[in-house]
Amino acid sequence: MQTLKKFIRFYKPYKKLFFVDMLCALIASAIDLAFPQILNLLTKDVFTGSSSQIIRSLWIIGIGLILMYIVRYFCQYFITSWGHIMGARMESDMRQELFDHYQKLSFSYYDKNNTGEMMSKLISDLFDITELAHHGPENFFISAIKIIGSFILLAMINVPMTLILLAVTLIMGVFSLFKNRKMRSVFFDNRKKIANVNSRLQDSLSGIRVVQSFANEEIEKDKFCESNLKFLDSKKDSYFIMGSFHAGNSFFQGLLYTVVLVSGGFFIAKGTLRAADLAIYALYIGIFLNPLDVLINFTEAFQKGLSGFRRFLDVVETKPEILDRKGAKPLVNPRGDISYNNVSFRYENDSEVLDNVNISIKAGKTIAFVGPSGGGKTTLCSLLPRFYDVTEGQITIDGKDIRDITLKSLRNCIGIVQQDVYLFAGSIGENIAYGKPDASEQEIIQAAKNANIHDFVMSLEDGYDTYVGERGTRLSGGQKQRIAIARVFLKNPPILILDEATSALDNESERHIQASLEHLAKNRTTIVIAHRLSTIRNADEIIVINQSGIQERGTHDELLNLNGLYSKYYNMQFEGLGD
């Protein structure tokens, strides 16, 4: 019931459309119920008169029935067209709400969940919502009217026969409820299994270059086959249950006709029922069974839609871990003074990554983090834009705790260039403009020039309209990196994070990009995570971090003179280059 209450709120924007749909359903149901009564009236009164009276009455009867069914036509048209449009709009609203919520969820959620499963919840899980949203209330409403109306009219013909009919119907209802409970869990399992299939597909296709480079197509086929067969098994279970459900209800419908025929014959023999009344009674049985048929056939769509909606709720009711504090204010005209004050951090169910770290960076200065993987360098940078929140301590910008600053303004003042550049499917110009969506063409070109990518772009046939491919597959690593730098130039943030931005590039590309990065870092507070130590010689401060925390700090020359860890790392790289 709680799930249904949450589902009902999506009708609110379309309540006028919903009530008109229900009114049309009421009129159509009333017309269906009226026909046997009209036939009963005609056989008792009109068709017992003279032939001339009957013929005169037929014109009126015919025109009346045609008008009645014209009204039914328009009602049915509205129900089928606008009723489904209402359902599709609700599905669209849910999909938009789910996507919007995905945008708010913290990095920790994405650390634990697979992209393919998230896509499954966004697309296939909501696919059946339209049918549930439209046919759910309409089918239950029409069925309730027809079943209750039929029972009343049947009782008016013969009460004992109707009570027998009610007893069989109640047994049928108990059977349906029992099967519905089983179907609910099976259809929910269907959703999980198809999500696993989508997850496996997304994972394999995203890594197709790795798959083919290792000639591991057979391994991927086997893994996909395993997920696919598990989904097939789950579908088979659902069809077995659906088969017994439909077959059982079909048996009960046959039992209803048998009960009517046998009990009707008995009451005719006793003289308490006329043969003509039994014929009318049989007509109402058809009207009574029709909504039962509708409900039975709708059960599958109902359970599918409801299980999809439950998985939808699983996501939208997940609270983002990173939110604006109450009373948080925008950061206005930031200078870029940054302080890490007694900062500690641990990932969920993990050991301490950072312990009591204190770092101060003056506005416009450059600080570099160096050290082995796993020391917490990237984590330190991820805490600044609040991709994660500190476990203890605080980080401030211009003396303000970043948790007291609105997320949007905080992240707007920070530009990030990473080693693994993500380009969106689209043109080069669109990807650069991501740094400032309302940028003019001239601004985009200037950003590209600052990043030393303009000449390359102009050498392409389509220039800034060149399609980059999925994740920028049509471009080299260096070209993608320079587009990412142009994006940050366009954003023009006062604070810059360079996360091993040149470590994956060849020496020639690195020289071009290093020049672009130095231009980008000018007059900005810059944090650099460095792999190649030659790129940070001019940093105002270098901090050496390993699993035990901060080990050394100072300028390049000061650290070399210490003859400690930094000197060791530097000499190892220098010797490697010498070889």
Steps between C-alpha positions, in 0.01 A plus 500: 500500500791736576636438151160574344466823701836615366390405149177701529688829549607488135134542397483844665616710198246316281202480735260672254600256227470214750146595609381545140650157422311350796178676393533353150563158657186542713284592197639212290437254786146630554422452129630141513285427806196666342473274192370182674253714696376660177466152346312380809263798478441450127424127532257560787316809371575623147542169311174364643290757308368490141735482200426863400580623852823301504610640160421860609696447822801354315585841345511666839687206655754488214571876504526497881744209501711658220522827698587304812786319321624823337540639853678177595730539194619844612544382858703199386707722268584733791582209731732334246676813371514761777500236772819350354649848445443571871684176585785584263533846658519344845767259378691795353472690831635202691787453255590869529478487880723192504757663270495821705555296817793316340660842445471576872636172633848506651810330361465234770176380334677461165788322672254228608263477200541391140417734210315225310269435797433872538411522129268201541312681778476811284376327183366145521370514859275793414391358162184340642406802714285646219276192497477495879432875528228496237335160527541458878234745628289467184487120509426485871237774473322350196524150645359613836204670328427203274543235771293686761241607240476147364455352848220744579321432171557125532359506854191677364444200269574222753660542846591133578673455165695823554618389847634175348675712235648720775641195683683377187626855434642530853690169458631637168609822680692308771675294230597819312640669813712195578645491147553877498729482801718246321501705180611813688826342617567331164452822299724688743763231441448549123592867540817419690607237248447724194694773685788253531477429126511875426790540743698223332426643154602853597819375665603288201422761233670781692813287525482353147850624412647324803295187425624478142859595585516201739302280256257427785179506297417145612532595868262793448258275310502253790442773758213649299356154437495434875304821572273440202413145609429613857254753358348223284454280808331787681271560199414128489399513867275798430336326203435183705324710762315701235395174332352355820338837579327537162409131476354506854291807431383353170387192694305716747333688213386169355381402847292821516322413172446143628352629829269739312379227262446233769349732763293679232360169378421404860312827569311473166393146600382637836305775324688788666680612182381552143704373204508858356647627831772235479597638155524855644692357796748338258550839327587659834740214576687607182513860627606376844776279359634768266649717781637187667672416169635855482637482856654158439669611177614825664664318792828443312527866394404609852769289668764602245417868539491478878832314524657759267359779718644338813847500344440863400423579866819321611697771320292816554474425872879469527613819667810669352782499755628838384241776541493872564497572870206696633592865459782431249589810297654544155872569478532849349820624331729236657868584530608136532661470846464131596558334838477136603461509879550171690332314213437126536308280257400140456287333234199300615605174672864578429811593694615859548622658174596840643584571863522851646629674185583872517578689178477871420506636144510875437295647215678480165763252624571151364532198726590149380425161654739216420539146628398138437146393411266454795652784704188715478605761240184468286285475813639834625399659170156332497421644843542860380199508259313277752483190283538345845469665842777500758456254788664744743640852481412762241607644167462872444512731199568865591439404863153350436427134571417346162197329661355849563533583128236393247617203293431674169707809580777286657538280194465795263815651651708182450632373166623141470722344232540126547717231348193313371323764291130452438363650177128486429366366171470813288720756328832647614330839542225352720757328720701820550179695567416260783718727714259788433176392326408856393844577355524679166684350204779752551542397866521132398766579240701709750487214755622259231787735413599524867507119512708476177230297323356763262739431209430127518123560504519730197695233311197270523243502220212593732705714739321555833202296371715185477338205678730363770342153532393327820735613781710676233619180331579684174764716672842423648570522873681832459219650290238393754710644781529837326123513442455435874743785573311729261182410687654619827640816334143581399372432853770735633499382865720657771602155628652226285558128564732312263470129571797332321390689189809408293603161640346295219648705214811467288782751547406720203133521601604565858711801397206657311257432781738607775526840333119519486472400866753758610301764312179370660650499853621859478345716776290205624529297819619169358523151648702254292514123541824418326628175354782653298698706749663708227162674452489647854845647541354852515227419756493734803482195728531126445346260752613137507223266619498124555280257694638639827396858415704810414873416504669803347411849382693785339613632164661281236853609596432471875372145465790393282740633763318298768605188311182323616201343328454776241866486405470122467193524271661775294826313449313180407315687224812678386692173482210342312512779243876459475459133412 
